[in-house]
Amino acid sequence: MLRKEQNELLTQTGPGTPMGDMFRRYWIPALLAEEVAEPGGAPVRIKLLGERLLAFRDSEGKLGLVDEFCAHRGVSLWFGRNEDCGLRCPYHGWKYDVTGQCTEVPSEPESSGFRQKIKLTSYPLVERGHILWTYMGPPDLQPPLPEWEFITVRPEQTFSSKRLQECNWLQAMEGGIDSAHVSFLHRGALSSDPLFKGAKGNQYNLNDSAPVFEVVEHPSGLYIGARRNAEDGHYYWRITPWVMPCFTMVPPRGDHPIHGHFWIPIDDENCWAWSFDYHPVRDLTEREVQAMREGHGIHVTYVPGTYRPAANKDNDYLMDRAAQKAGITYSGVSGIAMQDASLQESMGPVVDRTRENLTSTDNGIIMARFRLMKAARALRDKGVAPPGSRPEEQQVRSAAVVLPPDQAFKDAASEALKARPGVAQASV
């Protein structure tokens, strides 16, 4: 368990908090490119790390991410007019470019120089792999652009989505590095979901519901190995990489695409669950992409016009007790993503970790928490840059392998855990 002050350190990410300052040292996914696709189109509201922001693409196609509110009297610029290389407040006509610089104040003479003194908070916004990424930290400490494998393969090989999750980022992320629950919560989906079914590894999951965990540190995070029994005394290993602060990957199954997530704080009680699928050596098939759009695998369907899942806490996640009783779904909730989210949200907006009773299967979660606390304190107290922001630290993969009992996964699967262009994933 954690002490109250430790839980607060990990879960609070607003401006000026240790964890918030740490998140601001990374490039993080902000929006899907499709949300801000049209030059001169409508601005989009977004909240990240407790800050209310506005994204827009100006009439020349330049991207901007700025404070939502006009510097004059606090009007939301979501009502603004996107015109002539800037966003104009409809109240009194003040205008801002994509850097947040005020370019026009109609009520003041140009000779006064007043407009040059006005600048909104702004952050860079860069498109990589169908996603718009932002960096919200000190400009002089901005790291290189992200190089995760799923955004560097050809566009035909990758698919990304996002969904609102109505709980703190940490309890969502901890679900992403917890392989123990798969044998229970997802057992129905392993045989029915089109993006999971048919893999031999599924049977190992179903046959052995008491995995043994081994956690190995690497410079930017952890490799979390879950060991289950296979044939002839061998072990089936599912190895989940976690890269600080919030990147996780799901070990692959057969020739299905590799899955993964980012868990990005909106505020302390909500987060964006970013989900991606990609295949390192082939295009995604039309059937696979259609399945993703229909909410299979780690994706969801939405309340129309939003990124809120259609199954949500207001409708009890469309709980089906008959399906639960029949074993069609273990929890009664349909879909892998919402099976996870429903239980994580049920803990409350921010789970009280002082009341936990952890076991050996939680070692990955325990070690991740302490790596996060250590890095946040080192940044706060000594200015030490946190790990995980450099491109070379992002070249990781998840893996699923069968190994003899005398081989440690950290050695036998070391190459499989590296992202290598043109090399297929290690999968079972």
Buried (B, 14 or more C-beta within 10 A) or exposed (E): EBEEEBBBBBBBBBEEBBBBBBBBBBBBBBBBBEBBEEBBBEBBEBBBBBBBBBBBBBEEEBBBBBBBBBBBEEBBBBEBBBEEBBBBBEBEEBBBBBBBBBBBBEEEEEEEEEBEEBBBBBBBBBBBBBBBBBBBBEEEEBBEEBBBBBBBBEEEBBBBBBBBBBBBBBBBBBBBBBBBBBBEBBBBBBEEBBBBBEBBBBBBBBEBEEBBBBBBEBEBBBBBBBBBBBEEEBBBBBBBBBBBBBBBBBBBBBEBBBBBBBBBBBBBBBBBBBBBBBBBEEBBEEEBBEBBEEBBBBBBBBBEEEBBBBBBEEEEBBBBEEBBEEEBBBBBBBBBBBBBBBBBBEBEBBBEBEEBEEEEBBBBBBBBBEBBBEBBBBBBEEEEBBBBBBEEBBBBBBBBBBBEEEBEBBEBBEEBBEBEEEEEBBBB
